[in-house]
Amino acid sequence: MTNNGAALLKKATTNTASLRERAIAQYHDLLLRDETLAPHVFEKLHNAMRANRLVYGDRPISVSLRPHLLERSQFEAHRVVTELIVRALEKIASMAVQFPGLMTKLGLTDAEQKVALISSI
């Protein structure tokens, strides 16, 4: 193999985008070959999700069994933003417990307010 050929092979196997695309294609192939994934299975899944209130409005939260495959940089970006959101929500929760009127303004029900106050002890 020439040096140029080896470099192309190395580039092709280390390219994260192509690895991601291959992983997605392989996952799709596995799903297509699985005979247990008939339409009635998905209907049963969606009915169970509705019965357990795992819906957004009237739509099931997860509309497929396919995972979200992320590149490392995408994962890190999501992680950083998620940590910022969690810190902001923790500050809001702390303030709401200190000032119960704020819980009402935030739209918490009486039951939610009681749980929040108990959890803060």
N, C-alpha and C positions, 0 to 999 in steps of 0.2 A: 504494500500500500504506500502510495506517495505521501510526503508530508502534508500536501494540500488535501488529500483524501482523508488523512487522519484528523486534520484540523476540522474538516467539515463534519466528520462523524462525531467528534467530541462536542462540537457546537450543537449538533442536532440532539444529542443525548443529554446535554446540560441545560438546554433552553427550557425554562420553567413553563412557558406558555405552551410549548408542544407537549410537555409532560402532563400538564393539566388537561389539555384537549384529548390526549390519549387515555387518561384516567376516566374522563367523562364518557368517551366512546366505549371503553371497556365496561363501565357501569351500565350503560344503555344496552349493550349486548347481553349482559347478565340478566337484566330485566326482561328483555325480549325472549330469552330462552326459558324463563321461569313460567311454567304452565299454571302455577297456582295463582298468578296475578291476573285473574280474569276480572271482567267488569264488576261482577257481583261482589268480589272481594273489596273493591274500592267503595262500592255502595255501602257495604257493611261497615267499613272504616268510617266513612262520612256520617252514617247514622249514629255510630258510637260517639263520634266527636260532638255531634249535635246534642245527644243525650247527656253528655258530660260537660256541656257548655264550653267546648273548645272551639268556639266560633268567633268571628269578627262580624257583627251584624248577623246575617244569615249564612255567611260563607265560612266553611271550615278554615281554621288557621293554617293548616298545612294542606296544600292542594295536590301534593305529590309525595312520593316516597323518596325522591331524588335529593340527596344532600347537596348543600351549597359548597362546591369545591373552590377554595380560595387560594390565590398565590400568597406567599409569605408576606409580601408588601401590603396586600389587601388586608390580610389578617391583622397585621400590626396597626394599620390605620384604623380598623374597626376597634381594636383593643384600646388604643389611645382615646378615641372618642367616647367609647363606652365608659372608661374610667372617669372621664370628665363629667359625663352625665350622672354616673352613680354618686360622685362627690357632691354635685349640685343637689341631687335628690336627698342625700343624707342631710345636707344643710337645711333644706326646706322642711324635712321631717323633724329635725331638731327644733327648729323655730316653731313649727306647728304645735308641737307638744308643749312648748313653753307658753304659747299664746293660743289657748283653745279656740278663740274666735277666728283665728286663721284657718283652723280645720274646717269650720263652717264655710268660710269664704272659698276654700279649696274644693268644696262640694263633698266632703266626707259625710257619710251617713252617721247616725248616732252610734250604731254598732261598730262602725269603723273607728270612730273617735274613741270609744271605750277600749277597743283592742290596742289602739295606738298609745293610749295613756297607760294601759297595763304593761305593754311591751317596753315602755321607757323606764320602768322601775328597775 
